[in-house]
């Protein structure tokens, strides 16, 4: 298993590298009434990187941009997402459900190539930092080559910090636009309300996935277990997207799975302090959110947190991996109230520099510039056709069905036509395709064409009750009572 990529999927992607090509764009002067941006997101579960994507999406919508999130997994409940959300079934490639748009933002390097191959719109790669960047020189040769190639494909790259921009330049010889992270002061602040987390316990707070080793969760648990002998009343709370293994049950006091943003803010406010033990970070958003909530912070001295974190000014830093150093900072912070107060005060001052007003304005201007580009169709792909590499016509039907269910009606109609015109011998599937097609036109408010498509089903046999009811409803929508009555009567004959 290669980090973040299943072995089979990874091998398939490496095999496709021979067809990889840099996206070719042409600059235009096109006028766009409403800009439509699509974020391609691999995993919608709670984490700092996903939260930044969703924050950007919501803020862009507030500025009048249409935003769609295309992702595996159900629409997240931990975040109040305003964007249109398309859930991709696990059996499909994520790029297959990308709708027509002006800009595609690939949010993980494994999706860059397939986003470009759609040839729908200019692709921006949004790099927030992960093991493939922080530990690039230690990757296996083939994986290293795969990552390097992906970074060469898009014309545009954006990132969140000076650190990640520097690494992108160092390893891949590419420039990246920096769009700084920011926090939402309406959620993360030091205002106490009746909804704030009510807890008489003294607890330390950690956040992150157990299976991501570089997050250092096991190290914090080990140090806490030792300190617990000195203070039996001290508790450890853990925010995580997935239930942890049973080995931690006797040590962790409380596990909070996929909490809402308001719940996280409340947990910060009630914590004695927050600990980030991550070896690698591009920016470390939770640390900044803790500061905004008035929660003292202890952090490993990764380069990302040092983008804004200053030891003994707004947080305590310890040498990453040095458990003795971590424990020393914990003990000091628990005993030194004056130090705690100073860290909190200076944390508030730090947070003021990272606001969404400035950050989203930079992103908005950047997107408006890129929206002036259009894709030049590339003929380097062997199977460059509208079927996007499907193996058979039933796969096209399944794909069209998913587009329909996700309300991407125009593209659904296109692929339903592909299936119907092919002349499938599967009559039941063909009837189903006809029905999806006329309903798609109906939902596009094209009643005349919807009825026309419905009448075509009669070629497959005598009118069925579903078609008669549909025709009746379509005429009723136009207040054409006589025609509506005729078809409703036909339905019950």
MOURZI-V139485 format. One record per residue. N is the residue number from 0. RES is the residue in one small letter. SS is DSSP state (H for helix, E for strand, - for the rest). OMEGA is omega as a letter, one per 30 degrees, with the letter a starting at -180 (999 if undefined). BURIAL is 1 if it has 16 or more other ideal C-beta (glycine too) atoms within 10 Angstrom, else 0. Layout:
N/RES/SS/OMEGA/BURIAL
N/RES/SS/OMEGA/BURIAL
This chain:
0/x/-/l/0
1/x/E/a/1
2/x/-/l/0
3/x/-/a/0
4/x/E/l/1
5/x/-/a/0
6/x/H/a/0
7/x/H/a/0
8/x/H/a/0
9/x/H/a/1
10/x/H/l/0
11/x/H/a/0
12/x/H/l/1
13/x/H/l/1
14/x/H/a/0
15/x/H/a/0
16/x/H/a/0
17/x/H/l/0
18/x/H/a/0
19/x/-/l/1
20/x/-/l/0
21/x/-/l/0
22/x/-/l/1
23/x/-/a/0
24/x/E/l/1
25/x/E/a/0
26/x/E/a/0
27/x/-/l/0
28/x/-/a/0
29/x/-/l/0
30/x/-/a/0
31/x/-/a/0
32/x/-/l/0
33/x/-/l/0
34/x/-/l/1
35/x/E/a/1
36/x/E/l/1
37/x/E/l/1
38/x/E/l/1
39/x/E/a/1
40/x/E/a/1
41/x/E/a/1
42/x/E/a/1
43/x/-/a/1
44/x/-/a/1
45/x/-/l/1
46/x/-/a/1
47/x/H/a/1
48/x/H/l/1
49/x/H/l/1
50/x/H/l/1
51/x/H/l/1
52/x/H/a/1
53/x/H/l/1
54/x/H/l/1
55/x/H/a/1
56/x/H/a/1
57/x/H/a/1
58/x/H/l/1
59/x/H/l/1
60/x/H/l/1
61/x/H/l/0
62/x/-/l/0
63/x/-/l/0
64/x/-/l/1
65/x/E/a/0
66/x/E/l/1
67/x/E/l/1
68/x/E/l/1
69/x/E/a/1
70/x/E/l/1
71/x/E/l/0
72/x/-/a/0
73/x/-/l/0
74/x/-/a/0
75/x/-/l/1
76/x/-/a/0
77/x/-/a/1
78/x/-/l/1
79/x/-/a/0
80/x/-/a/1
81/x/-/a/0
82/x/-/l/1
83/x/E/a/1
84/x/E/l/1
85/x/E/l/1
86/x/E/a/1
87/x/E/l/1
88/x/-/a/0
89/x/-/a/0
90/x/-/a/0
91/x/-/l/0
92/x/-/a/1
93/x/H/a/1
94/x/H/a/1
95/x/H/a/1
96/x/H/l/1
97/x/-/a/1
98/x/-/l/1
99/x/-/a/0
100/x/-/l/1
101/x/-/a/1
102/x/E/l/1
103/x/E/l/1
104/x/E/l/1
105/x/E/a/1
106/x/-/l/1
107/x/-/a/1
108/x/H/a/1
109/x/H/a/1
110/x/H/a/1
111/x/H/a/1
112/x/H/a/1
113/x/H/l/1
114/x/H/l/1
115/x/H/a/1
116/x/H/l/1
117/x/-/a/1
118/x/-/l/1
119/x/-/a/1
120/x/-/l/1
121/x/E/a/1
122/x/E/l/1
123/x/E/l/1
124/x/E/a/1
125/x/E/a/1
126/x/E/l/1
127/x/-/l/1
128/x/-/l/1
129/x/-/a/1
130/x/H/a/1
131/x/H/l/1
132/x/H/a/1
133/x/H/a/1
134/x/-/a/0
135/x/H/a/1
136/x/H/a/0
137/x/H/l/0
138/x/-/l/1
139/x/-/a/0
140/x/H/a/0
141/x/H/l/0
142/x/H/l/1
143/x/H/l/0
144/x/H/l/0
145/x/H/a/1
146/x/H/a/1
147/x/H/a/0
148/x/H/a/1
149/x/H/a/1
150/x/H/a/1
151/x/H/a/0
152/x/H/a/1
153/x/-/l/1
154/x/-/a/1
155/x/E/l/1
156/x/E/l/1
157/x/E/a/1
158/x/E/a/1
159/x/-/a/1
160/x/-/l/1
161/x/H/a/0
162/x/H/a/1
163/x/H/l/1
164/x/H/l/1
165/x/H/l/0
166/x/H/l/1
167/x/H/l/1
168/x/H/a/0
169/x/H/a/0
170/x/H/a/1
171/x/H/l/1
172/x/-/l/0
173/x/-/l/1
174/x/-/l/0
175/x/-/l/1
176/x/E/a/1
177/x/E/l/0
178/x/-/a/1
179/x/-/l/1
180/x/-/l/1
181/x/-/l/1
182/x/E/l/1
183/x/-/a/1
184/x/-/l/0
185/x/-/l/0
186/x/-/a/1
187/x/-/a/1
188/x/-/a/1
189/x/-/l/1
190/x/-/l/0
191/x/-/l/0
192/x/-/l/0
193/x/-/a/0
194/x/-/a/0
195/x/-/a/0
196/x/-/a/1
197/x/-/a/0
198/x/-/l/0
199/x/-/a/0
200/x/-/l/0
201/x/-/a/0
202/x/E/l/1
203/x/E/a/1
204/x/E/l/1
205/x/E/a/1
206/x/E/l/1
207/x/-/a/1
208/x/-/l/0
209/x/-/a/1
210/x/-/l/0
211/x/-/a/1
212/x/H/a/0
213/x/H/l/1
214/x/H/l/1
215/x/-/a/1
216/x/H/a/1
217/x/H/l/0
218/x/H/l/1
219/x/H/l/1
220/x/H/l/1
221/x/H/l/0
222/x/H/l/1
223/x/H/a/1
224/x/H/l/0
225/x/H/a/0
226/x/H/a/1
227/x/-/l/0
228/x/-/a/0
229/x/-/a/0
230/x/-/a/0
231/x/-/a/0
232/x/-/a/0
233/x/-/a/1
234/x/E/l/1
235/x/E/l/1
236/x/E/a/1
237/x/E/l/1
238/x/E/a/1
239/x/E/l/1
240/x/-/a/1
241/x/-/l/0
242/x/-/a/0
243/x/-/l/1
244/x/-/a/0
245/x/H/a/0
246/x/H/a/0
247/x/H/a/1
248/x/-/a/0
249/x/-/a/0
250/x/-/a/0
251/x/-/a/1
252/x/-/a/0
253/x/E/l/0
254/x/E/l/0
255/x/E/a/0
256/x/E/l/0
257/x/-/l/0
258/x/-/l/1
259/x/-/l/0
260/x/H/l/1
261/x/H/l/1
262/x/H/l/0
263/x/H/l/1
264/x/H/l/1
265/x/H/l/1
266/x/H/l/1
267/x/H/a/1
268/x/H/a/1
269/x/H/a/1
270/x/-/l/1
271/x/-/l/1
272/x/E/l/1
273/x/E/a/1
274/x/E/l/1
275/x/E/a/1
276/x/-/a/1
277/x/-/l/1
278/x/-/a/1
279/x/-/l/1
280/x/-/l/1
281/x/-/a/1
282/x/-/a/1
283/x/-/a/1
284/x/H/a/1
285/x/H/l/1
286/x/H/l/1
287/x/H/l/1
288/x/H/l/1
289/x/H/l/1
290/x/H/a/1
291/x/H/a/1
292/x/-/l/1
293/x/-/a/1
294/x/-/l/1
295/x/-/a/1
296/x/E/l/1
297/x/E/a/1
298/x/E/l/1
299/x/E/a/1
300/x/-/l/1
301/x/-/a/1
302/x/-/a/1
303/x/-/a/1
304/x/H/l/1
305/x/H/l/1
306/x/H/l/1
307/x/-/a/1
308/x/-/l/1
309/x/-/a/0
310/x/E/l/0
311/x/-/l/0
312/x/-/l/0
313/x/-/l/1
314/x/E/l/1
315/x/E/l/1
316/x/E/l/1
317/x/E/l/1
318/x/-/a/0
319/x/-/a/1
320/x/-/a/0
321/x/-/a/0
322/x/H/l/1
323/x/H/l/0
324/x/H/l/1
325/x/H/a/1
326/x/H/l/1
327/x/H/l/0
328/x/H/l/1
329/x/H/a/1
330/x/H/a/0
331/x/H/a/0
332/x/H/l/1
333/x/H/a/1
334/x/H/a/0
335/x/-/a/0
336/x/H/a/0
337/x/H/l/0
338/x/H/l/0
339/x/H/a/1
340/x/H/l/0
341/x/H/l/0
342/x/H/l/1
343/x/H/a/1
344/x/H/a/0
345/x/H/l/1
346/x/H/l/1
347/x/H/l/0
348/x/H/l/0
349/x/H/a/1
350/x/H/a/1
351/x/-/a/0
352/x/-/a/0
353/x/-/a/1
354/x/E/a/0
355/x/H/a/1
356/x/H/a/0
357/x/H/a/0
358/x/H/a/1
359/x/H/l/1
360/x/H/l/0
361/x/H/a/0
362/x/H/a/1
363/x/H/l/1
364/x/H/l/0
365/x/H/a/1
366/x/H/l/1
367/x/H/l/0
368/x/H/a/0
369/x/H/a/1
370/x/-/l/1
371/x/-/l/1
372/x/E/l/1
373/x/E/a/0
374/x/E/l/1
375/x/-/a/0
376/x/-/a/0
377/x/-/a/0
378/x/-/a/0
379/x/-/l/0
380/x/-/a/0
381/x/-/a/0
382/x/-/a/0
383/x/-/a/0
384/x/-/a/0
385/x/-/a/0
386/x/-/l/0
387/x/-/l/1
388/x/-/l/0
389/x/-/a/1
390/x/-/a/0
391/x/-/a/0
392/x/H/l/1
393/x/H/l/0
394/x/H/l/1
395/x/H/l/1
396/x/H/l/1
397/x/H/l/1
398/x/H/l/1
399/x/H/l/1
400/x/H/l/1
401/x/H/l/1
402/x/H/l/1
403/x/H/a/1
404/x/H/l/0
405/x/-/l/1
406/x/-/l/0
407/x/-/a/1
408/x/H/a/1
409/x/H/l/0
410/x/H/l/1
411/x/H/l/1
412/x/H/a/1
413/x/H/a/0
414/x/H/l/1
415/x/H/l/1
416/x/H/l/0
417/x/H/a/1
418/x/H/a/1
419/x/H/a/1
420/x/H/l/0
421/x/H/l/0
422/x/-/a/0
423/x/-/l/1
424/x/-/l/0
425/x/-/a/0
426/x/H/a/0
427/x/H/l/0
428/x/H/a/1
429/x/H/l/1
430/x/H/l/1
431/x/H/l/0
432/x/H/l/1
433/x/H/a/1
434/x/H/l/1
435/x/H/a/1
436/x/H/a/1
437/x/H/l/1
438/x/H/l/1
439/x/H/l/1
440/x/H/l/1
441/x/H/a/1
442/x/H/l/0
443/x/-/l/0
444/x/-/l/0
445/x/-/a/1
446/x/H/a/1
447/x/H/a/0
448/x/H/l/1
449/x/H/l/1
450/x/H/l/1
451/x/H/a/0
452/x/H/l/1
453/x/H/l/1
454/x/H/a/0
455/x/H/l/0
456/x/H/a/1
457/x/H/l/0
458/x/H/a/0
459/x/H/a/0
460/x/-/a/0
461/x/-/a/0
462/x/-/l/1
463/x/-/a/0
464/x/H/a/0
465/x/H/a/0
466/x/H/l/1
467/x/H/l/1
468/x/H/l/0
469/x/H/a/1
470/x/H/l/1
471/x/H/a/1
472/x/H/a/0
473/x/H/l/1
474/x/H/l/1
475/x/H/l/0
476/x/H/l/0
477/x/-/l/0
478/x/-/l/0
479/x/-/a/0
480/x/H/a/0
481/x/H/l/0
482/x/H/l/0
483/x/H/a/1
484/x/H/l/0
485/x/H/a/0
486/x/H/l/1
487/x/H/l/1
488/x/H/l/0
489/x/H/a/0
490/x/H/a/1
491/x/H/l/0
492/x/-/999/0
